[in-house]
């Protein structure tokens, strides 16, 4: 009964049961690719537990959102040179389950500073 509270006895058991099916990140998102202008980085969404979900992404340059960079890949541009890039992956519980609309965010590790094009 993912996402539903199971009836059990005792306050502690109730607290544990209330978390059955809670959406959570178990392995952080990870970026792959070459940290160089002109190259493309990809992000793996990581591993998630809990109810069915959908994902959205937001790429970051030095911690700030990059406008229109919300896909699973990001092509590095001249403005990225010297910056570090990371990606926030947001998982959202689907509408047809308990906890619908709940969102959990997880951020990848940042890249090394982006190098100039070869």
C-alpha positions in Angstrom: 0.0 0.0 0.0 2.6 2.5 -1.1 1.8 6.0 0.0 -1.0 5.0 2.5 -0.8 4.8 6.2 -1.1 1.2 7.5 -3.0 0.6 10.7 -0.7 -0.6 13.4 -0.6 -0.4 17.2 1.4 2.2 19.2 2.6 5.7 18.5 6.0 4.7 17.2 4.6 2.1 14.9 2.1 4.7 13.6 5.0 7.1 12.9 6.9 4.5 11.0 3.9 3.4 9.0 3.1 7.0 8.0 6.3 7.1 6.0 5.5 4.0 4.0 5.9 5.0 0.4 7.3 8.5 1.0 9.1 9.8 -2.0 12.9 10.1 -1.4 16.2 10.2 -3.2 18.5 7.2 -2.4 21.3 7.9 -4.9 22.1 11.4 -5.9 21.9 12.5 -9.6 25.2 12.3 -11.5 26.7 14.3 -14.3 28.7 12.7 -17.1 30.6 14.2 -19.9 33.7 16.4 -20.6 33.8 19.8 -18.7 34.8 21.8 -21.8 33.1 24.4 -23.9 31.3 22.9 -26.8 30.9 19.5 -25.1 27.6 18.1 -23.9 26.9 17.1 -20.3 24.3 14.5 -19.3 22.6 14.0 -16.0 21.3 10.7 -14.7 18.2 11.3 -12.4 19.7 9.2 -9.6 17.8 6.5 -7.7 14.5 7.2 -6.0 12.2 5.3 -3.7 8.6 5.8 -3.0 5.5 6.4 -5.1 5.5 6.7 -8.9 7.0 9.9 -10.1 8.0 12.2 -12.9 11.2 14.2 -13.1 12.2 17.7 -14.0 15.7 19.2 -14.2 17.4 22.6 -13.8 21.0 23.1 -14.7 23.0 25.5 -12.5 26.1 27.7 -13.3 28.0 28.5 -10.2 24.8 27.7 -8.2 22.5 29.9 -10.2 19.8 28.6 -12.6 20.8 28.6 -16.3 17.8 30.0 -18.3 16.1 27.4 -20.5 18.5 24.6 -19.4 16.0 22.0 -18.2 16.7 18.9 -20.2 18.6 15.7 -19.4 21.6 17.2 -21.4 23.3 20.6 -21.5 25.7 21.9 -24.1 28.5 23.9 -22.6 28.8 27.5 -24.0 31.5 30.2 -23.8 29.7 31.8 -20.8 30.3 28.6 -18.8 34.1 28.8 -19.1 35.6 28.9 -15.6 32.3 28.1 -13.9 31.2 24.9 -12.2 28.0 23.2 -13.5 25.5 21.2 -11.4 22.0 20.0 -12.0 19.0 19.8 -9.6 16.6 17.0 -10.3 13.1 17.3 -8.9 10.9 14.2 -8.5 7.2 14.8 -8.3 4.7 12.2 -7.0 2.1 11.3 -9.7 -1.5 12.6 -9.3 -3.1 9.2 -8.9 -1.4 8.2 -5.6 -1.4 9.3 -2.0 0.9 12.2 -1.5 0.2 13.5 -5.0 2.2 16.6 -6.0 4.8 16.0 -3.3 8.2 17.2 -4.6 11.7 16.2 -3.6 14.9 17.8 -5.0 18.3 16.3 -5.2 21.4 18.1 -6.6 24.3 16.5 -8.4 27.9 17.1 -7.5 29.4 20.1 -9.4 31.7 19.6 -12.3 35.3 20.8 -12.3 35.6 24.3 -13.6 34.7 24.3 -17.3 37.7 24.6 -19.7 37.9 26.6 -22.9 37.2 24.9 -26.2 40.1 23.0 -27.6 
